[in-house]
Amino acid sequence: MSMSSEIEFITACKEKVLSGQKISKEESDRLINTPEEYLQILSDAANEITRKLCGNVVDVESLINAKKGKCQEDCSFCSQSAFYKTDIDTYKLLPPETIVQNAMLSKNDGVKSFCLVCAWRGPTEKDFEQISSIIDKINKEVGIEVNCSLGFITQDMALKLKKLGVKRYNHNLEAPRSFFSQICTTHTYDDRMETNLIVKNAGLELCCGGIIGMGETRMQRLELGLDLAGLSPEECPINVLVPQQGTPLELQTRLSISEILRTIAVFRFLMPKTILKIAGGREVYLSNDQERALLGGANGIITGGYLTIGGNSPPDDFQMISKIGLEA
Ligand code: SF4
């Protein structure tokens, strides 16, 4: 491929996306395989799409692991699965006051949204009632946008969350369809798809993404991106696996920075208006390159730590965002 034709191709795809058209499967195949020497051009094009269609704001969210560990599912990347001997601390659903306090701290730090996450297959009716009253308390006492990630939920539960004013529901596809059974055997990819449809049917915004770097191929990463795009999520978190001791993926080879940046850029072409959030793995992999990710297609971060690993503090993140000329 000559230099000009590669640049011309990336530019043509970018123009197509900017004019509101979708790129074809063949075009996305070629984009994800952009030769290394044109990676910056690919990132710049993804950045232009982001700036033109999403503006300069970076979505900053914090989350709380409201119930940790002892999950009955066997997701092989997850240190919260009861199947593996990991050394994380575990706890049942946190007391409402603790969760409300955390929401307040996030709000005071200038964080825009607060996501309640529980490690379980899905809530029982009793769990759901407790969660509902916690959300009610946050609404009354804090007033911050509340999002949830509660696993598999029924249509009825989704409708109740909507009524409670929950804005967005997170349920990731986690892995590409063709790779999913190697990652989890206690539920299927279709189970996950179904929950996403329940969420959308209830009128909740959908936050749906996945984890890269679990041993899938580059083309499988694209497969995941295409499926995600098909769901048109309002938000898509891209996690990069941080191998957790005691899990089956503890020795997984880490992805290169360029592979991560390539994935983020192409996901932007596939989901031009979605909040693409660099989530778990940001601090571990991207320390100084996170600015490149935010100038290469990503426009969201999770601040203040993740479910089982720590993260940057909100003030540090806000400083980083303004340093690169973006807003939070
Ligand atoms: S990813 Fe979620 S469902 Fe899977 S084991 Fe971890 S907490 Fe459970």
Boltz pocket constraint, residues with backbone or C-beta under 6 A from the ligand:
constraints:
  - pocket:
      binder: B
      contacts: [[A, 71], [A, 72], [A, 73], [A, 74], [A, 75], [A, 78], [A, 79], [A, 80], [A, 81], [A, 82], [A, 118], [A, 119], [A, 120], [A, 121], [A, 151]]
      max_distance: 6.0
